[in-house]
């Protein structure tokens, strides 16, 4: 005789690994490598949630939920793309501020490759901007400059007996 608690024969027992996930699948699948690359590109252009939602044909809320999970591969890819864009931008700013030498390859009529150097001079405006951003420099206001006293030192010349000016003291 079998007891009421015995397992039925012929049916395997299921484990957590065997149980299928329930619920709706992700609208934005974080395991999709092409989607991860796309989010990296979005980060490089600092795309807004609205822009991404429009391109991916999903709601703004879906994008926000994706970014709410900081460990989501899509969120991580976006942040990495944005960080690398900031690094490239900083490099370009410094190159622009200090002057750019660009190597240009030209092919001559006889088929030889010649490398030319093109030079763009430093950009003073960029130097000023970088100084304000990274070095704490700032413009002085006209009012600020007016408050500081101007000191003028006058040195009198000695008048000689014959009426000529002498600088001997």
C-alpha positions in Angstrom: 0.0 0.0 0.0 1.2 3.5 -0.8 1.0 6.4 1.5 -0.6 9.7 0.6 2.7 11.5 0.8 4.6 9.3 -1.7 5.8 10.8 -5.0 4.0 9.7 -8.1 6.1 7.4 -10.3 7.3 8.6 -13.7 7.3 12.3 -13.0 10.7 13.9 -12.2 10.8 16.4 -9.4 11.5 20.0 -10.4 14.1 22.3 -9.0 14.4 26.1 -9.1 16.6 25.8 -12.2 13.8 23.8 -14.0 11.1 26.3 -13.3 10.5 28.7 -16.1 10.5 32.4 -15.3 7.0 33.8 -15.1 6.0 37.2 -16.2 6.4 39.3 -19.3 9.8 39.2 -21.0 11.9 42.4 -20.9 11.1 45.0 -23.5 14.8 45.8 -23.5 16.7 42.6 -23.0 19.9 43.3 -21.0 21.5 40.1 -22.5 21.1 41.3 -26.1 24.7 42.2 -27.1 23.5 44.5 -30.0 21.3 46.4 -27.6 24.2 46.8 -25.1 26.3 48.2 -28.0 23.5 50.6 -28.9 23.3 51.8 -25.3 27.1 52.4 -25.3 26.6 54.5 -28.5 23.7 56.4 -26.8 26.1 57.2 -23.9 28.7 58.5 -26.3 26.2 61.0 -27.6 24.6 61.7 -24.2 21.2 60.7 -25.6 18.2 61.7 -23.5 15.7 59.2 -22.3 13.1 60.6 -24.7 15.5 60.1 -27.7 16.3 56.6 -26.7 12.6 55.7 -26.2 11.8 57.1 -29.6 14.5 55.1 -31.3 13.8 51.9 -29.4 10.0 52.3 -29.8 9.3 52.0 -26.1 8.1 54.3 -23.3 10.1 56.8 -21.4 9.2 54.9 -18.3 10.9 51.7 -19.7 14.1 53.6 -20.2 13.9 55.1 -16.7 13.4 51.6 -15.2 16.4 50.3 -17.1 18.6 53.1 -15.6 17.1 52.6 -12.1 19.0 49.3 -11.9 22.7 50.4 -11.8 23.9 46.8 -12.4 21.8 46.5 -15.6 24.2 45.9 -18.5 22.4 48.5 -20.6 22.8 51.1 -17.9 26.5 50.2 -17.4 27.1 50.4 -21.2 25.5 53.9 -21.3 27.7 55.1 -18.4 30.8 53.7 -20.0 30.0 55.3 -23.4 29.4 58.7 -21.6 32.6 58.4 -19.6 34.7 57.7 -22.7 33.0 60.6 -24.5 34.0 63.0 -21.7 37.6 61.7 -21.9 37.7 62.3 -25.7 36.2 65.7 -25.3 38.8 66.7 -22.7 41.5 65.5 -25.0 40.2 67.5 -27.9 39.8 70.6 -25.8 43.5 70.4 -24.6 44.7 69.8 -28.2 42.6 72.8 -29.4 44.0 75.0 -26.6 47.6 74.1 -27.2 47.5 73.9 -31.0 46.9 70.9 -33.1 49.3 69.1 -35.4 47.5 66.8 -37.8 49.2 64.3 -40.0 47.7 64.2 -43.5 48.7 61.5 -46.0 48.6 62.6 -49.7 49.3 60.5 -52.7 51.5 62.1 -55.4 50.9 61.7 -59.1 53.6 59.0 -59.3 51.8 57.0 -56.5 54.1 57.8 -53.6 52.5 58.6 -50.2 53.7 61.8 -48.6 52.9 62.7 -45.0 52.2 66.4 -44.4 51.8 68.1 -41.0 49.0 70.7 -40.8 49.2 73.0 -37.8 46.3 74.8 -36.2 47.4 77.6 -33.8 46.4 77.6 -30.1 42.9 78.9 -29.3 43.0 81.6 -26.7 39.3 81.3 -25.9 39.7 77.6 -25.2 42.8 78.3 -22.9 40.8 80.8 -20.9 37.8 78.4 -20.6 40.0 75.5 -19.5 41.8 77.8 -16.9 38.4 78.6 -15.4 37.2 75.0 -15.4 40.3 73.3 -14.1 42.5 75.9 -12.5 39.9 78.0 -10.6 40.7 81.1 -12.6 38.1 83.8 -13.1 37.4 87.1 -14.8 37.7 90.2 -12.7 34.7 92.5 -12.6 35.1 96.1 -13.4 33.6 96.9 -10.0 36.1 94.6 -8.3 39.0 96.3 -10.1 37.7 99.8 -9.2 37.7 99.0 -5.5 41.4 98.2 -5.5 43.5 101.3 -5.0 46.0 102.4 -7.5 49.3 103.5 -6.0 51.4 106.0 -7.9 54.8 106.9 -6.5 56.2 110.2 -7.7 59.9 110.9 -7.4 60.7 114.6 -7.5 63.7 115.8 -9.5 66.2 118.0 -7.8 66.5 121.4 -9.4 70.0 122.6 -9.9 71.2 126.2 -9.2 71.4 126.9 -12.9 67.8 125.8 -13.5 68.5 122.3 -15.0 66.9 119.1 -13.7 69.2 116.7 -12.0 68.3 113.1 -11.1 71.3 112.8 -8.6 70.1 112.5 -5.1 
